[in-house]
Amino acid sequence: MTTPLSFAVLGPVRGWRGRSELDLGTRQQRLILALLLVRAGGAVSVAELVDLLWESDPPPSAVNVVHRHVGALRRRFEPGLPTRAAGSVLIRDGAGYRLLIEEDSLDLLRFRRLVDRAGGSSGAAGVELYREALALWRDRCAANLRAGGRTQPEFVAVDGEWFAAVRAATDAALRAGRVPAVLPAIRLAADREPLDEGLQARLLLALAADGRRAEALAAYADIEHRLADELGIRPGADLRAARDSLLDPDAAAGGSRPWPGAGPAFIRSGAPPGVTAAGSRPEVSPSTGAGRPAQLPADHPYFSGRRDLLAAAEELLAGDRPPAALVIDGMPGVGKTALAVHLAHRLAARYPDGQLYADLRGFDSGDAVLTPAEALRGFLWSLGVAPAAIPAELHAQAGLYRSMLAERGMLILLDNCRDWDQVRHLLPGTGGSLVIATGRRRITGGAGPAGAHPLHLDLLTDAEARELLTRWLGDATAADPAAVDEIVARCGGLPLALALVATRAVGRPALSLPAVAGELAGADGRLAGFGDAHADLEAAFSWSYRALTPGAARLFRLLPLHPAGEVSTEAAAVLAGLSPRTARGLLAELAANLLVRSGDGRWRMHDLLRAYAAELGEEQDDAAERDAAVERMHDHHRGAAARR
């Protein structure tokens, strides 16, 4: 049974096989996937894909490049499946391609289904369906692929569906008296389209219906000035009618309704809740449900081991000067997120004001990385600050955030951090809160007794690896101890590799543990020994690889050509044809999360990373360059032997 695929296009384009996120390849490959997803099962011609990738200036090889990109996507979706095999989800359709996708496997199709159901419902039920539909959106359609100023019409058309749903949801909420459920969405829509008078009129009515008449009047003044300055026009009839209802609520009671459903039940006078006469407190929206956010991801059901690190963390926090943050670093696949989530669940009861969580996506492609400002806006919203009251400037956001945490005890989990600059604005200044952060690199900049305390996560011991397999597979491990030993050895203590092997064994009951061990041994250190799961390992490793500078990436691909498991700085320099000084800098970059330096100063790479690097080298580097690297290495060793 194949693991189901699922995709998201309402925001950054993402894909998953089961619960494992896929590496969707280059920007061009992700653009192709995005258009296939937007078509939602409809065909996309090769000509359209050429236009998507190159617009008016395609290269002579454009069609062949499109075919190669589609083939690469298919291999990412279905590793090991022949290109034209039956059951493929990415198929040829005449002169183009089509993605076979189930409704529940694509957020766009789920959104459309919910909107259709909401349109056929009434009252609170319809508003709730609209709210569920709008909650599927994380940003504009294909948000991480829209850099460079060019707009893809089909992505914009999907954005139009969101704006239409926001309008319909606001109208339904005004009629049903359920404005808090849609207020965040109409605020965001009005902010994105500041000159859309229909959206702005709805925002005024929604604010008034939520008891925010003063804010609504301020919003009207802002749009009036904007229309005059940018378009040289006065507000139209809808905006003026909404303004009139704010100035004279009784006019609506007399039947002059500024928008369908906007009657006296929806327009209340009075100061906005949570704001003093002097405006000294941030406005808190009742629609946020703010009070005690509980955002931690679920704890892993098979978490095991790491007892020493867990005990060390709890001892640190029990000391006289507990750190403000625990920062967990380690190589890809070593289990940083699993440890952080497990530790957070163990500690959650100590922080009575709740938990905040953000995946900062520090090693995703550039546009997908969550900026500190984006994370802060999400946190402030979760803490009850209305979007309109969130400052635009990063330092002001951070100041408001620290002020709100100063008298609270909260646990903040920050996953996949890239560096100190991405984290530092998200740390509480004072008070009883704690940040737990994970990163593939050692995050420095806030070290100290009360700053960010590093926790390095190493590979599992053999005993911990066996314990992990036993948690997954139960009695099966006791029946085949030799096979378990072989699997443990082939996985090299890497939790991700062990989990993938265990998942594969559970998913294919007919595949015995000796058979799994035999496949790993027969692959001679290649990732193909993990079967379909090798794509998950490649994805995890690729996030770190893509963050390398070109020089470090080239050295990473060349290192497996050295026959020994460890290499000196001098040998690495010879292999890459570099000076020792340059090689030392590149090795230090790789040591952030892809190499380990032993006590004698030599550099070592995990066997599975070595296999990944070897496959990259075979795919990306010219054979002549690789042969030259090997020849340089042999000359170096022959010279060293002669000198002895």
N, C-alpha and C positions, 0 to 999 in steps of 0.2 A: 504494500500500500504506500503510495507516494505521499510525502508531506505536503499539505496544501500551501499554495502561494496566496499572498494578499498584498494589496498595494494601496498607497495613499497619494493623491495628487492635489488635495485641497490644502495647499501649503507646500512645503518642500516635498519633492518626489521621493518616495521611500518604498521599499519592498521587503517582505519577510517570507521565509520558508518556515512554517510553524511559528515559533517564537523567536527565531534567529533572524536578525536583520541582514539583508543581502547587501553586498557591495555592488552597486549598479554601474560601475565602470566610469568611463570618461564622461565629460560634459556632453559630447555629441551623442553617446549612447543613452544618456539619461534624457536628452531632448527627444530622441526617437521614442523612448518608452513613454515620456509624458504625452506626446501626441497620440500614441496608441491608447493610452489610458483615457484621455479626453474623448476619444472616439467611442470608448466604452463598448468594445466588441465590434465596432465597425471597421471596415477596411481602410487602410492608408496606402496610397500609391507610392511607388518609389520616387516618382516625380515630385510629389508633395514633400517627401523626406529630403530630397536634394534641396528643394527650396527652403525648407526649414533650417538646414544646416549651413547653406552658403548664400541664400537669397539670390542675387542677380549675377554672382561671379563664381560658379562652381568649377572645380578643377576637372580636367579630362577624365580622371579616374573616379569621379563622384559616385557613379552607380555602383562600381565595385566596392568603394569604401562603405556605402550604405549597406550592401550585402554583408560585408565583414562585420560591421557594427551589429547588425541583427543577429548574425551567427554568434558573436560574443555574448550578446544578451541571452540568447537561447541557452548557451552553455552555463551562464550564471544561474538561470532559472532551473535547468534540468541537467546538472553535471552527469556525464556518462551516457546520456541519451543520444542516439544517433541523430544527425541533423534533420532527417526527414522521417523520423520515427513516428508511428501512430501514438496518439496521446500527448503530443507536444501542445503546449499552450500558446506558442508563438508560431503561427502557420503562414504559409504562402496563400494569397488570395488573388488570383489573376496576376495583375502587374503590381501587386503590393503585398502588404502583410496585415495580419489581423491577430489580436490578442484575445484568446478565449478566456473570459473572465466571468465568474459567478457574481451575482448581485451583492452577496454578503462579503465578497472579497475585495471590493473597491469602494472607498469612501464616497466617491462621486455618485455611484449608483444608490448607495444607502441614503445619501442626502436627497436625491430626487424622489425616492420612494416615500421618505418621511414628509417632504413638502407636498406631494400628491395627497397623502393621507390627511395632512393638516388642512389642505384646501377643502376637503370633503367633510371636515369635522367642524364643530362649533363650540363656543365657550372655552372653558379652561382646558378641555382635552385638546382642542386644536392648538391653543397657545403652547401647551407642553410639547406637542409634536414639532411645532416650529422651533422651539428652544432646543430640542434634541438634534434637529437637522442643522441648526446654526452652530451647535457645539462641535460638529465634525470639522469645521474650518479652523486651521491653525495659522493661516496667512493667505495671501492671494494664491490663486492656482499656479502650481509649478514655481513657487516663489524663489527657489534657489537656482533657477535657470533663466532669470529675467534680467541679468546684468547687461551692460553695454548699450542701453538705450533702445534696443529694438523690441517691439511688442509683437507677440505672436497672436494673431486675431482669435484663434480658437481658445487660447488661455483667457483672453479678455472676455470672450463670450461666456465662459464658465463663471468668471467673476460677476458678470451681469446676472447670472442666476442667483448668486448670493445677494446682490443688491435687491433683486425682485423679491426674494424670500424675506429680507429684512423689512421691506415695505409692507408686505402682506402680514408678517408677524406682528408688526407694530399696530396695524389697523385692527387685527384680531384682538390684540392685548388691550387696546383702548376700549373696544366694545365689551370685552369680558372683565374689565377691571383688573387685569393681571400684568400691568406695565413693568413691575420689577423683573419679570422673567425675560424681557427683551430689551431692557434699557441699555445694558452693555453693548448689545449688537447695534442698536440705532445710534448710539454715541460713536462707535467705531465707523459705521457707514457714513455718518455726517462728517466725521473728521477726514475720511478718505476722499469724499466728494464735496468739498466746502461750498461749491457753487450750484449744487443740485437743490433747487428750492423745494422740491417735494420731500426730499430727505430732511432738509432743515426744518420744514414745517412740522413734520412728524416728530422730530426731536423736541421742538418747543412744546407740543402737546403732551408728549410722554413725560417730559420734565415737570410740567404743570400737574399732570395726573399723579406724579409721585411726590407731590408736595414741594416742588423745587421752583416755585414761580419766580423768585429772584434770579436764580441761575438761568431760567428760560428767557427772562427779559435781557439779561446780559448777553446770552447767545444770539438773540435777535439783533441787538445793537452791533454785534460783531459781524453777522452776515450782511446787515444793511451797509456797513462800511466797506466790506469786501466787495460786494456787488458794485458799489459806486466806484471804488478805486480800480478794480480789475476789468469790469465790463462797462462801466459808465451807465448803469441802469438802476432803477429803483426796484425794491422787492415786488413780486407779482401778487396776484390775488390770494393765493393759498397762504403765503407767508404773512400778508397783512391781516388776513382773517385769523390766523393763529395768534398774531400779536394782539389783535383786538380782544380775543378771548382771555388773554392774560391780563389785560388792563381792566376788563369788565367781565368777570366770570358770570354775572347774571345774564349777559347777552346770550350765552349759550343756553341758559335755562329757558330763555324766551324763544328758542327754536333756531337761532342763527348759529348753526354748528360749523366750526371752521374746518372740520374733516369728518368723514363718515364715522359715526360712533362716538365722537367727542362731545359728550354732554356734560351736565353738571356733576354727574357722579365721578367724572374723571378729572375734574379741575378743582383743586383745593388751594386756598390761599395759605400763607404762613411762611415762616423762614424754613430753609432747607434743614432737615434733621442733622444733628451733629455739628452745626456751625454756630458759634457764639456771635453775639452782636458785633464783636470786634473781629470776627473771622479768624480766631486764634487756633482753631483746631482744623485738621484736614477733614474734608467732607467724607462721610462714610455712607456708602450706598446700601440700603437694606437688601438689594438684590444680590449682593455678594455672598450672603450667608456667612459673613465674616464673624469671627469669634474664636473658634478653635480649629484652624485648618488641620487636616490629617492626610497629608499627601504622600506618605512613604509608599513606595512600591511594595508588593507582597514579598515576604521573606521566602527564600528558596527552600522548598520542602526537603531537599536532600543535602542541605548544607552540613558539612562536617569538617573536623580538624580546626586548625588555626587557634588552638586553645591558648598558646603562649601569647600571641598577638592580642587576642581578646582580653586576656588577663592584664597585659601591659597597658592597654588602653584604659581599662577601668581603674587601674592603679593610678595612672596619670590624672584622671578626672577626680579621684578621691583625695589628691594631694592638697597642700596648702595654697598653691597657685596653679589651678588647673588651666590648661591652654584654652584659647578661644577656638582653636580648630585642630582637628586631626586630619592629616593629609596622607592618604594611602597611595603609594606609587609602586610600579612594577611593570614587567614586560606584558605585551598583549596576550590575553588568554589566561593570565595567572589568577584571575578571580577577584579583582579589586572591587568591582561593583557588588558581587555576591557578599564579600566580607563587609563592605560598607553598609549595605542594606541590613544584613544580619545584626551587625553591631548597633545600628540605629534602632532596630526593634528591641534589642536588649535594653537600650538606654531610654527609650521613649517615655517611660513612666516618670523619669526624673525631670521632664520638661513639660510642665502642666499646661502651657499655652499652645501646644500643638507642634506640628511638623510642617516644614516647607521642603519642596523637592524641585530640582531643575536638572535636566540633562543639558549640559553646556555644549555638547557636541564639538569639543575642542579639536578633534582630529578628523572631522568631516571636511568636505570640500568648502572653500572659502565662504560662499554665500549662506551655507547651512549652519555655520558656527553661531551659537547664541552669544550675542554681545552682552556685556554687563548691564547696559541700559535696558535691553529686552528682558533680561532676567529680573532686574529690579522692578520693571513695570508689572511683571507677572506677580512678584511677591507683594508689592504694594496693593495690587488689586485683591489678592488673597487676604491681605490684612484689613481690607475694608475701605481703601482709598478709592474714590470714584475716579475713572479715567481722566475726566476733565480737571481734577485736582492734582494729578501727578505732574510734577515739574518736567519740563522738556530737557533740561540740562542734566548730564550724568551726575555731577557732584551734588546738585540739589536733590536728585532722587536718592543718592546714597545717604545724604544727611537726613532726609525724612525717614528713610528706612531705619537708620541707626537710632533715631529719636524714638521711633515706635517700638524698637526692640529693647530700649534702655531699661524699661521696667517690666520686661517679660522674660520668661524662661522658655525658649523655643529651640527646637532641634532643626537644623538646616542641612539637608543633604545635597551636595553639589557633585554630580557625576561627570566624568569625562572632561576634566579641566585641562586646558592646554598649558597655561603658565600663570605666574603670579598676577600679571595685569588683569587676567580674566576673573580672578578670584577676589582680589583685595577689596573691591567696592562692595562685595557681598558679605563681608565679615561684620559682625556686630561690634560696635565700639566699646560698649560697657554692658554690664548686666549679666544675667545668668543664662545666656544662650550659648549653644555650641554648634559649630560647623563641622561636618564630616565631608571631606572632599576626596575625590579620586583623580588620578592623573597618570599617564604613562611615563611621564618624566618626573624627576624630582622637582617639586615646586618650591622654589626658594624665594626669600624676600621678606617673610614675616616670621622667621624662626626666633625662638626664644621661649622662656618659661611660660609666658602668658600669650605668646603669639601662635604661630602655626607649627605644630609638632609633627615631624615626618614619621611615618610608619612604612618601612619598606617590606613589600610582600614578595617572598621568594617562592621557588617551586615547592611543591609538596614533597615530603619525605616518602619513601616507599610505603611505610606503614600508613601514612595519611592517604596515599593514593589507593591502597587496598581498602581502607575504610570507606572512601568515597564510592568505589565500585560496589562494595557490599551494601551501602545505603541504597544505591540504585537497583541492584540486581538480586539482592537477598541471598537465598541459599545457593543460587547457581554458582557463586564464587567459591563456596566451600567444596563443591563437587569437582571443580577443575582448578586446583591451586597452581599447577604449572602454567596453564593458559593465562591465569590472572597475572602471574609473574611476568610472562612475556608481554602482555598488554601494558603493564605498568612500566616495563623497561622501554617499550616502543613509544609510549606517550611522554616519557621523560619528566614525569611529575607535573605536567601542565594540566591544570584542572579543566580547561576547555576541551582539550583532546580527550581526556578521560570521560567527560560528560557526553561528548559526541559518540564515542565508542559505546557507552552505556545506552544512550538513546537508540542507537542503531540495533543493539542486541535486544532491547525491549520491543522495538518496532518490528523486528523480524524474528519471531520465536523459533523458527526453523533453523536459524543460524546459530550454531553452538559457539560457546566461548573459544574452544580450540580452533574453530573455523575462522572466527574473527582474528585471533592471534596469528593464525597462518596467513591470512590476507595481509596483515601488517608486516609480518616477516618477509613475505614474498615480494612486497613492494620495494624492498631494499632501500628503505629510508625515504621513499617518495610519498608525497601527500596522497597520491592515488590509493594508497593502502587503506585510507579511511572511507573509501567508497564515496557515496553521494555527499557525505559530511565534509569532504575535503574542501568544498566551496565555502563552508562556514569558517574553516581555519584560514583559508585565503583571505576572506573578508576581514577577519579580525586582524591579521597581519598587515593587510593592505592599508588600513587606516593609519598605522604608524609609518609605513613605507612612503605613502603619499606626502607625508609632512617633511620628508628629508629634502635637503638641498640636492641639486643634480649631482654634485661631486660625491656626496655621501651615498646617494642612491646607487651610483656606478660602483663604488667600492663595495657596497653591500652585495651587489650581484656578482662581483669578482671573487669575493672571499671564499666561496665554496670550491673554487679551483685549487686552493691549497689543500694538499692531501691530509694534513694533520687536523685534529679537532681544535687546536689552539694555534694562534699565529702571533708573532712578535710585531711590534710597530715597524721595524725595519723590513720584515718580510712582506707586510701589507703594503708598504711604500713601493717595494720592488714590483709586487704583483700589479699594482695600479699604475706604475710608471710615474710616481710622484716623489717629491722630496720628503724625507722623514718628517720635517716640520708640518708640511701640508697634510700628510697622512695622519699625523698625530691629532690634528684638529678635526679631521673627518671621523676618526675613530672615536673621539670624545663625543661627537654628535651622535654617532650610532650607539654609544654607551648609554645614552639617555633612556633607551628602552629596548634596544635590539642586540646589544652585546654586553658581556660581563667581563670585567678585568680581574684576573686572578691575582693571587698574592705575589707572584714572580713577575708581574707586569705584562703578561701575555693576555691576548684577547680571545674569548670563547663565545661561540654562538650556540644557542639551543639547537638540537638536532632537527626539530621541525621547522624552525626558522631557517636553518641551513638548507633544508630541502626546498622551502619556499623561495629562497634567494637563488638557488640553482635553477629552478624552473623559470624564474624571471630572467635570469641571464641567458638561458637558452632561447627564450622568446624574443628578447629585446636587443641583445648585443650581437654584433656582427661576428661571425665565426673567426674571421681573421684577427679581430681584436682579442678574442678569447685565446686563440692560439698564441698570439704574441705575449699575452700575460703569462701563460704557462711557460713559454720559452724564457722569458725574463726570470721567472722563479727558478727554473732549472739552472740557468747560468749563475744565478746568485748562490744556489746551494753547491754547485760544482766549484765555484770560486772559493766559497767558505771551506769546503773539504780540502782544496789544494793548499790553502793557507795553513791548515792544521798539519 
